[in-house]
Amino acid sequence: MRLVAAGLASRLKFTLDEIEDLKIGVDELAGYVIGPQGREGTLEIRFSILDDGLEIHGEGHLTSATKVRRELTEFSRVILTSVADSARLQQLDGVPTFDLTKKRN
């Protein structure tokens, strides 16, 4: 996921710092869905190319009734605020999802 995000961002003329920020943001959000030891199921990622950036949407289709955090910790909010233009973690109909937007400067 990080590699695809970095590759797309590179082709979209993101700077190296912006690409690193994007990778950090994706890791941070996906970690909430995947968990520290991993979870059974799939993580579906959709990349959308914007005129001035990239938007990433993730959905965790988990096979077990594993409890997934619904809100970001304060520390995660600080990280995501510094590396992304917008970031959100939520649950839609019991499916953990995240959205991240990173724009080029």
C-alpha positions as CSV (number, residue, x, y, z in Angstrom):
1,M,0.0,0.0,0.0
2,R,2.8,2.4,0.9
3,L,4.6,1.4,-2.3
4,V,1.6,2.1,-4.5
5,A,0.9,5.4,-2.7
6,A,4.5,6.4,-3.2
7,G,4.6,5.4,-6.8
8,L,1.4,7.3,-7.6
9,A,2.6,10.4,-5.7
10,S,5.9,10.3,-7.6
11,R,4.2,10.2,-10.9
12,L,2.0,13.1,-9.8
13,K,5.1,15.1,-9.2
14,F,4.9,15.2,-5.4
15,T,8.1,16.2,-3.7
16,L,10.2,13.6,-1.7
17,D,9.0,15.1,1.6
18,E,5.3,15.0,0.4
19,I,5.8,11.3,-0.6
20,E,7.2,10.5,2.9
21,D,4.4,12.3,4.5
22,L,1.9,10.3,2.5
23,K,3.5,7.0,3.5
24,I,3.4,8.0,7.1
25,G,-0.3,9.0,6.9
26,V,-1.3,5.7,5.2
27,D,0.6,3.7,7.7
28,E,-1.0,5.5,10.6
29,L,-4.5,5.0,9.4
30,A,-4.2,1.5,8.0
31,G,-2.7,0.5,11.4
32,Y,-6.0,1.1,13.0
33,V,-7.8,-1.3,10.7
34,I,-5.1,-3.9,10.4
35,G,-4.0,-3.8,14.1
36,P,-0.5,-4.4,15.5
37,Q,-0.6,-8.2,14.9
38,G,-2.8,-8.2,11.8
39,R,-6.4,-9.3,11.5
40,E,-8.2,-11.9,9.4
41,G,-9.9,-10.4,6.4
42,T,-9.1,-8.0,3.6
43,L,-8.2,-4.3,3.4
44,E,-9.6,-2.7,0.3
45,I,-7.8,0.4,-0.8
46,R,-8.9,2.9,-3.4
47,F,-6.7,5.6,-4.8
48,S,-8.3,8.7,-6.4
49,I,-6.1,11.1,-8.4
50,L,-7.2,14.7,-7.8
51,D,-6.2,17.8,-9.9
52,D,-3.8,18.8,-7.1
53,G,-3.2,15.7,-5.1
54,L,-4.2,12.2,-4.1
55,E,-7.0,10.7,-2.0
56,I,-6.8,7.3,-0.4
57,H,-9.9,5.4,0.9
58,G,-9.5,2.2,2.9
59,E,-12.1,-0.3,4.1
60,G,-11.4,-3.3,6.4
61,H,-13.6,-6.3,5.6
62,L,-12.7,-8.4,8.7
63,T,-13.8,-12.0,9.1
64,S,-14.0,-11.9,12.9
65,A,-15.8,-9.7,15.3
66,T,-12.5,-8.0,16.2
67,K,-13.0,-4.6,17.9
68,V,-11.5,-1.8,15.9
69,R,-10.9,1.7,17.4
70,R,-13.5,4.2,16.1
71,E,-11.5,7.3,16.9
72,L,-8.0,8.4,16.5
73,T,-5.8,9.0,19.5
74,E,-4.6,12.5,20.2
75,F,-1.1,11.4,19.2
76,S,-2.4,10.1,15.8
77,R,-4.3,13.3,15.2
78,V,-1.1,15.3,15.7
79,I,0.8,13.0,13.3
80,L,-1.9,13.1,10.7
81,T,-2.4,16.9,11.0
82,S,1.3,17.3,10.2
83,V,1.5,14.9,7.2
84,A,-1.9,15.1,5.5
85,D,-4.4,17.8,4.3
86,S,-7.2,15.7,5.8
87,A,-7.6,12.4,7.5
88,R,-10.5,10.5,9.0
89,L,-11.2,7.2,10.7
90,Q,-14.7,5.9,11.0
91,Q,-17.0,2.9,10.9
92,L,-19.7,2.7,8.3
93,D,-22.3,0.0,8.9
94,G,-19.8,-1.8,11.1
95,V,-17.0,-1.6,8.5
96,P,-13.9,0.3,9.6
97,T,-12.9,2.9,7.0
98,F,-10.3,5.6,6.6
99,D,-9.8,8.5,4.2
100,L,-6.7,10.5,3.6
101,T,-6.1,13.4,1.3
102,K,-2.6,14.8,0.4
103,K,-2.2,17.7,-1.9
104,R,0.9,18.9,-3.8
105,N,2.3,22.2,-2.8
